[in-house]
Amino acid sequence: MGTISYIVPYITERYNMKLEIGDEFRITYFAKKHDKTITRKGVWTEKCKEWVSKANKKLITYWDMDAQGFRTCSSNYVISVRG
């Protein structure tokens, strides 16, 4: 099957789509730390979440398969799920 892409913020709100534990995906967003747009391979775990910060920014925390650690992105992002 092909790739399905979702432009977010807040994929569950906008597209009625919910990532489930074990789902693998690619996430693309602008990383302030690197001052460029990056794409990472991610997997959804029980500790991953979409949430809103105290400053009212929409965030997503995911497991970064490349860096082997959790990452949080706060900008607009695109998630591509292969299925």
VMD Tcl script that builds the backbone (N, CA, C; Angstrom):
set m [mol new atoms 249]
animate dup $m
set s [atomselect $m all]
$s set {name element resname resid chain x y z} {
  {N N MET 1 A 0.841 -1.176 0.000}
  {CA C MET 1 A 0.000 0.000 0.000}
  {C C MET 1 A 0.889 1.243 0.000}
  {N N GLY 2 A 0.359 2.375 -0.370}
  {CA C GLY 2 A 1.125 3.610 -0.471}
  {C C GLY 2 A 1.287 4.320 0.856}
  {N N THR 3 A 1.827 5.518 0.785}
  {CA C THR 3 A 2.054 6.338 1.962}
  {C C THR 3 A 0.869 7.259 2.177}
  {N N ILE 4 A 0.450 7.415 3.419}
  {CA C ILE 4 A -0.616 8.342 3.776}
  {C C ILE 4 A 0.033 9.470 4.562}
  {N N SER 5 A -0.160 10.704 4.141}
  {CA C SER 5 A 0.434 11.845 4.837}
  {C C SER 5 A -0.639 12.679 5.513}
  {N N TYR 6 A -0.307 13.199 6.676}
  {CA C TYR 6 A -1.207 14.058 7.433}
  {C C TYR 6 A -0.468 15.342 7.764}
  {N N ILE 7 A -1.067 16.474 7.444}
  {CA C ILE 7 A -0.496 17.754 7.836}
  {C C ILE 7 A -1.190 18.144 9.122}
  {N N VAL 8 A -0.401 18.464 10.106}
  {CA C VAL 8 A -0.932 18.683 11.423}
  {C C VAL 8 A -0.627 20.129 11.786}
  {N N PRO 9 A -1.041 20.812 12.774}
  {CA C PRO 9 A -1.121 20.329 14.133}
  {C C PRO 9 A -2.397 19.561 14.442}
  {N N TYR 10 A -2.228 18.744 15.391}
  {CA C TYR 10 A -3.239 17.924 16.026}
  {C C TYR 10 A -3.951 16.988 15.078}
  {N N ILE 11 A -3.261 15.910 14.750}
  {CA C ILE 11 A -3.800 14.945 13.803}
  {C C ILE 11 A -5.105 14.321 14.282}
  {N N THR 12 A -5.238 14.065 15.562}
  {CA C THR 12 A -6.456 13.410 16.039}
  {C C THR 12 A -7.658 14.328 15.884}
  {N N GLU 13 A -7.456 15.622 16.036}
  {CA C GLU 13 A -8.534 16.584 15.937}
  {C C GLU 13 A -8.909 16.834 14.479}
  {N N ARG 14 A -7.927 16.984 13.650}
  {CA C ARG 14 A -8.142 17.420 12.284}
  {C C ARG 14 A -8.541 16.309 11.337}
  {N N TYR 15 A -8.014 15.140 11.525}
  {CA C TYR 15 A -8.221 14.070 10.564}
  {C C TYR 15 A -8.857 12.818 11.160}
  {N N ASN 16 A -9.255 12.870 12.431}
  {CA C ASN 16 A -9.849 11.707 13.077}
  {C C ASN 16 A -8.937 10.491 13.000}
  {N N MET 17 A -7.650 10.721 13.026}
  {CA C MET 17 A -6.666 9.651 12.918}
  {C C MET 17 A -5.936 9.540 14.248}
  {N N LYS 18 A -5.729 8.318 14.687}
  {CA C LYS 18 A -5.026 8.122 15.946}
  {C C LYS 18 A -3.914 7.108 15.734}
  {N N LEU 19 A -2.705 7.498 16.126}
  {CA C LEU 19 A -1.601 6.545 16.076}
  {C C LEU 19 A -1.779 5.555 17.218}
  {N N GLU 20 A -1.457 4.304 16.954}
  {CA C GLU 20 A -1.562 3.266 17.967}
  {C C GLU 20 A -0.180 2.758 18.332}
  {N N ILE 21 A -0.054 2.172 19.508}
  {CA C ILE 21 A 1.233 1.663 19.971}
  {C C ILE 21 A 1.798 0.703 18.925}
  {N N GLY 22 A 3.059 0.945 18.560}
  {CA C GLY 22 A 3.739 0.113 17.570}
  {C C GLY 22 A 3.715 0.693 16.168}
  {N N ASP 23 A 2.866 1.700 15.909}
  {CA C ASP 23 A 2.822 2.318 14.580}
  {C C ASP 23 A 4.146 3.020 14.284}
  {N N GLU 24 A 4.703 2.733 13.123}
  {CA C GLU 24 A 5.925 3.401 12.669}
  {C C GLU 24 A 5.541 4.470 11.662}
  {N N PHE 25 A 6.284 5.578 11.672}
  {CA C PHE 25 A 5.960 6.703 10.813}
  {C C PHE 25 A 7.200 7.545 10.567}
  {N N ARG 26 A 7.075 8.478 9.658}
  {CA C ARG 26 A 8.092 9.506 9.442}
  {C C ARG 26 A 7.464 10.822 9.841}
  {N N ILE 27 A 8.223 11.652 10.543}
  {CA C ILE 27 A 7.746 12.960 10.957}
  {C C ILE 27 A 8.711 14.015 10.425}
  {N N THR 28 A 8.173 15.031 9.809}
  {CA C THR 28 A 8.979 16.111 9.234}
  {C C THR 28 A 8.539 17.419 9.874}
  {N N TYR 29 A 9.519 18.186 10.342}
  {CA C TYR 29 A 9.217 19.467 10.984}
  {C C TYR 29 A 10.457 20.338 10.997}
  {N N PHE 30 A 10.264 21.641 11.280}
  {CA C PHE 30 A 11.388 22.561 11.391}
  {C C PHE 30 A 11.941 22.454 12.802}
  {N N ALA 31 A 13.240 22.125 12.902}
  {CA C ALA 31 A 13.897 21.985 14.203}
  {C C ALA 31 A 14.724 23.238 14.479}
  {N N LYS 32 A 14.330 23.985 15.510}
  {CA C LYS 32 A 15.076 25.194 15.874}
  {C C LYS 32 A 16.528 24.853 16.202}
  {N N LYS 33 A 16.722 23.719 16.866}
  {CA C LYS 33 A 18.062 23.292 17.281}
  {C C LYS 33 A 19.005 23.173 16.085}
  {N N HIS 34 A 18.490 22.679 14.960}
  {CA C HIS 34 A 19.302 22.484 13.756}
  {C C HIS 34 A 19.114 23.605 12.742}
  {N N ASP 35 A 18.155 24.490 12.995}
  {CA C ASP 35 A 17.824 25.615 12.115}
  {C C ASP 35 A 17.507 25.145 10.697}
  {N N LYS 36 A 16.791 24.010 10.595}
  {CA C LYS 36 A 16.384 23.493 9.292}
  {C C LYS 36 A 15.249 22.485 9.469}
  {N N THR 37 A 14.627 22.142 8.356}
  {CA C THR 37 A 13.578 21.131 8.364}
  {C C THR 37 A 14.228 19.758 8.362}
  {N N ILE 38 A 13.753 18.894 9.252}
  {CA C ILE 38 A 14.323 17.551 9.375}
  {C C ILE 38 A 13.213 16.507 9.265}
  {N N THR 39 A 13.596 15.308 8.894}
  {CA C THR 39 A 12.682 14.163 8.863}
  {C C THR 39 A 13.294 13.066 9.715}
  {N N ARG 40 A 12.489 12.496 10.578}
  {CA C ARG 40 A 12.940 11.429 11.472}
  {C C ARG 40 A 12.003 10.234 11.351}
  {N N LYS 41 A 12.535 9.053 11.621}
  {CA C LYS 41 A 11.718 7.851 11.727}
  {C C LYS 41 A 11.264 7.744 13.179}
  {N N GLY 42 A 9.970 7.520 13.370}
  {CA C GLY 42 A 9.444 7.433 14.722}
  {C C GLY 42 A 8.583 6.206 14.898}
  {N N VAL 43 A 8.348 5.877 16.153}
  {CA C VAL 43 A 7.410 4.806 16.494}
  {C C VAL 43 A 6.589 5.309 17.675}
  {N N TRP 44 A 5.300 4.987 17.667}
  {CA C TRP 44 A 4.396 5.417 18.733}
  {C C TRP 44 A 4.458 4.403 19.862}
  {N N THR 45 A 4.735 4.866 21.081}
  {CA C THR 45 A 4.802 3.995 22.261}
  {C C THR 45 A 3.770 4.454 23.286}
  {N N GLU 46 A 3.697 3.728 24.384}
  {CA C GLU 46 A 2.754 4.097 25.442}
  {C C GLU 46 A 3.098 5.425 26.095}
  {N N LYS 47 A 4.329 5.910 25.933}
  {CA C LYS 47 A 4.735 7.189 26.525}
  {C C LYS 47 A 4.615 8.361 25.551}
  {N N CYS 48 A 4.232 8.093 24.325}
  {CA C CYS 48 A 4.075 9.155 23.332}
  {C C CYS 48 A 2.743 9.861 23.539}
  {N N LYS 49 A 2.705 11.144 23.131}
  {CA C LYS 49 A 1.447 11.876 23.306}
  {C C LYS 49 A 1.412 13.133 22.451}
  {N N GLU 50 A 0.207 13.592 22.198}
  {CA C GLU 50 A -0.031 14.914 21.650}
  {C C GLU 50 A -0.589 15.723 22.809}
  {N N TRP 51 A -0.111 16.966 22.958}
  {CA C TRP 51 A -0.537 17.736 24.107}
  {C C TRP 51 A -0.368 19.215 23.831}
  {N N VAL 52 A -0.862 20.020 24.756}
  {CA C VAL 52 A -0.781 21.473 24.633}
  {C C VAL 52 A 0.036 21.987 25.809}
  {N N SER 53 A 1.029 22.828 25.499}
  {CA C SER 53 A 1.904 23.378 26.544}
  {C C SER 53 A 1.178 24.461 27.339}
  {N N LYS 54 A 1.799 24.881 28.419}
  {CA C LYS 54 A 1.241 25.973 29.223}
  {C C LYS 54 A 1.172 27.264 28.413}
  {N N ALA 55 A 2.049 27.381 27.407}
  {CA C ALA 55 A 2.057 28.555 26.530}
  {C C ALA 55 A 1.060 28.384 25.375}
  {N N ASN 56 A 0.227 27.346 25.454}
  {CA C ASN 56 A -0.810 27.056 24.464}
  {C C ASN 56 A -0.258 26.667 23.087}
  {N N LYS 57 A 0.904 26.007 23.071}
  {CA C LYS 57 A 1.468 25.478 21.827}
  {C C LYS 57 A 1.108 24.004 21.722}
  {N N LYS 58 A 0.716 23.585 20.533}
  {CA C LYS 58 A 0.425 22.176 20.305}
  {C C LYS 58 A 1.737 21.426 20.095}
  {N N LEU 59 A 1.912 20.323 20.831}
  {CA C LEU 59 A 3.156 19.563 20.833}
  {C C LEU 59 A 2.876 18.094 20.559}
  {N N ILE 60 A 3.911 17.396 20.109}
  {CA C ILE 60 A 3.849 15.945 19.981}
  {C C ILE 60 A 5.167 15.385 20.496}
  {N N THR 61 A 5.068 14.379 21.347}
  {CA C THR 61 A 6.245 13.681 21.862}
  {C C THR 61 A 6.222 12.284 21.260}
  {N N TYR 62 A 7.332 11.879 20.651}
  {CA C TYR 62 A 7.404 10.590 19.947}
  {C C TYR 62 A 8.763 9.948 20.203}
  {N N TRP 63 A 8.867 8.640 19.943}
  {CA C TRP 63 A 10.133 7.920 20.061}
  {C C TRP 63 A 10.870 8.038 18.734}
  {N N ASP 64 A 12.054 8.637 18.768}
  {CA C ASP 64 A 12.884 8.828 17.578}
  {C C ASP 64 A 13.732 7.572 17.381}
  {N N MET 65 A 13.441 6.823 16.318}
  {CA C MET 65 A 14.155 5.578 16.058}
  {C C MET 65 A 15.596 5.831 15.628}
  {N N ASP 66 A 15.877 7.003 15.044}
  {CA C ASP 66 A 17.241 7.330 14.622}
  {C C ASP 66 A 18.133 7.632 15.830}
  {N N ALA 67 A 17.614 8.425 16.761}
  {CA C ALA 67 A 18.412 8.846 17.918}
  {C C ALA 67 A 18.188 7.954 19.142}
  {N N GLN 68 A 17.235 7.017 19.049}
  {CA C GLN 68 A 16.920 6.119 20.156}
  {C C GLN 68 A 16.571 6.889 21.433}
  {N N GLY 69 A 15.648 7.830 21.292}
  {CA C GLY 69 A 15.193 8.602 22.448}
  {C C GLY 69 A 13.923 9.360 22.116}
  {N N PHE 70 A 13.276 9.892 23.149}
  {CA C PHE 70 A 12.064 10.669 22.937}
  {C C PHE 70 A 12.408 12.066 22.452}
  {N N ARG 71 A 11.574 12.587 21.560}
  {CA C ARG 71 A 11.722 13.939 21.040}
  {C C ARG 71 A 10.353 14.602 21.098}
  {N N THR 72 A 10.356 15.906 21.278}
  {CA C THR 72 A 9.116 16.682 21.241}
  {C C THR 72 A 9.268 17.764 20.202}
  {N N CYS 73 A 8.287 17.879 19.332}
  {CA C CYS 73 A 8.331 18.965 18.362}
  {C C CYS 73 A 7.139 19.867 18.601}
  {N N SER 74 A 7.364 21.161 18.384}
  {CA C SER 74 A 6.338 22.147 18.710}
  {C C SER 74 A 5.897 22.963 17.509}
  {N N SER 75 A 6.412 22.644 16.365}
  {CA C SER 75 A 6.014 23.406 15.194}
  {C C SER 75 A 5.013 22.605 14.378}
  {N N ASN 76 A 4.564 23.183 13.278}
  {CA C ASN 76 A 3.734 22.403 12.357}
  {C C ASN 76 A 4.567 21.233 11.875}
  {N N TYR 77 A 3.937 20.097 11.746}
  {CA C TYR 77 A 4.668 18.906 11.341}
  {C C TYR 77 A 3.805 18.063 10.419}
  {N N VAL 78 A 4.470 17.199 9.680}
  {CA C VAL 78 A 3.791 16.285 8.772}
  {C C VAL 78 A 4.171 14.864 9.193}
  {N N ILE 79 A 3.153 14.021 9.380}
  {CA C ILE 79 A 3.388 12.626 9.731}
  {C C ILE 79 A 2.964 11.767 8.545}
  {N N SER 80 A 3.863 10.903 8.111}
  {CA C SER 80 A 3.568 9.958 7.027}
  {C C SER 80 A 3.594 8.557 7.614}
  {N N VAL 81 A 2.485 7.844 7.445}
  {CA C VAL 81 A 2.356 6.479 7.963}
  {C C VAL 81 A 2.272 5.531 6.773}
  {N N ARG 82 A 3.090 4.512 6.799}
  {CA C ARG 82 A 3.004 3.498 5.749}
  {C C ARG 82 A 2.036 2.421 6.192}
  {N N GLY 83 A 1.164 2.054 5.308}
  {CA C GLY 83 A 0.203 1.058 5.712}
  {C C GLY 83 A -0.333 0.277 4.543}
}
mol reanalyze $m
mol bondsrecalc $m
mol representation Tube
mol addrep $m
